[in-house]
């Protein structure tokens, strides 16, 4: 499972952030790794430093499954960690639903 992390110009995509995000995504989606070819993680700070907002960090996760259309989910939260965690959990639920239908359909 290849994980690609993209950040907007308001988020510094350093090695520490990359490692943290990869670990969170792998731990949550590892059960589905044989079905996943790639995960794209897009991190944004919607309000950047110019405005204060309660939930201005956004994580968009796009998962590419072998032989199927990509699945995308997003989550907005106060911190990047919360946004990634929320998006990963949403993706897990989506994969359970999608792969369950494939197994039984």
ChimeraX attribute file (.defattr): number of C-alpha atoms within 10 A of each C-alpha:
attribute: neighborCount
match mode: 1-to-1
recipient: residues
	/A:1	17
	/A:2	13
	/A:3	17
	/A:4	15
	/A:5	16
	/A:6	16
	/A:7	15
	/A:8	13
	/A:9	11
	/A:10	13
	/A:11	15
	/A:12	11
	/A:13	14
	/A:14	9
	/A:15	9
	/A:16	10
	/A:17	15
	/A:18	16
	/A:19	12
	/A:20	12
	/A:21	22
	/A:22	18
	/A:23	11
	/A:24	16
	/A:25	22
	/A:26	17
	/A:27	11
	/A:28	15
	/A:29	19
	/A:30	14
	/A:31	13
	/A:32	15
	/A:33	13
	/A:34	10
	/A:35	17
	/A:36	20
	/A:37	14
	/A:38	17
	/A:39	23
	/A:40	16
	/A:41	25
	/A:42	17
	/A:43	25
	/A:44	21
	/A:45	22
	/A:46	16
	/A:47	14
	/A:48	15
	/A:49	9
	/A:50	6
	/A:51	8
	/A:52	10
	/A:53	14
	/A:54	10
	/A:55	17
	/A:56	18
	/A:57	23
	/A:58	24
	/A:59	26
	/A:60	21
	/A:61	24
	/A:62	21
	/A:63	24
	/A:64	19
	/A:65	20
	/A:66	12
	/A:67	9
	/A:68	9
	/A:69	9
	/A:70	13
	/A:71	15
	/A:72	17
	/A:73	17
	/A:74	19
	/A:75	20
	/A:76	22
	/A:77	20
	/A:78	14
	/A:79	15
	/A:80	22
	/A:81	17
	/A:82	17
	/A:83	23
	/A:84	28
	/A:85	19
	/A:86	19
	/A:87	25
	/A:88	27
	/A:89	18
	/A:90	18
	/A:91	23
	/A:92	19
	/A:93	12
	/A:94	15
	/A:95	20
	/A:96	14
	/A:97	11
	/A:98	12
	/A:99	14
	/A:100	11
	/A:101	10
	/A:102	9
	/A:103	7
	/A:104	6
	/A:105	6
